[in-house]
Amino acid sequence: QAENIYQQILQSHPDQPIALHLLGVISHQVGKHENAVDLITRALAIKPDLAEAHSNLGLALQGIGKLDDAVASYREALGIQPDFAYAHNNLGNALRELGKLEESVSSCQKALGLKPDYAEAHNNLGNALQDLGKSDEAVASYRKALELKPDYAEAHSNLGLVLQGIGKLDDAVASYHRTLALKPDYVEAHNNLGLALKDLGNQEEAVASYQRALEIKPDYAVAHNNLGVALQDLGNLEEAVASYQKALAIKP
């Protein structure tokens, strides 16, 4: 409905920057990132000082893998509006994808200095800390995100991953179960639950988790491989070979 309204506006006012920008946001939200880049770029050509549009352009650019351009867009947004917490958080995300982890931590912390109850920034800070090997700090960040937003499936999953990494397997399994209670089709959580169950020696439950992941995403090569490992441990060698072959067919 929103898309229809913006298109109606643009039929009579083709250069209306807010309509162009927000139509671009909708394109990004439905996965049409290239179209989003085009629309938001047109909006900014008309109204260059629209900080929110620069930040959203960054998200769309990130969606098509243009990380350096995304970083430039977030910095442009912050040049116009230095206290823009969402842009600091988005910049932190892009910097993490570029492997600039210390800078990512700094950006997330700036977002939280401006907006301490920003659950997504606590989660993203946790991701960067986890990548830096600072597991205890990452756990604290994820727990803070969940204190603010208890139904935050991604933070439950990320908490499970870091707990798994430090050997707290029962706690990791509990986190993955919470994730999947909130978001049953979270394919990575099914796969990671399988890994934790395997490490606990629950091979048959691990097999069931990998199979659930593959029901949701049949071309998930990692899950086919992990299923093969679990089947091999159970002595089901022919099935294991079939799983490895499927993994290799998808990802030679």
Disulfide bonds with the S-S distance in Angstrom:
none
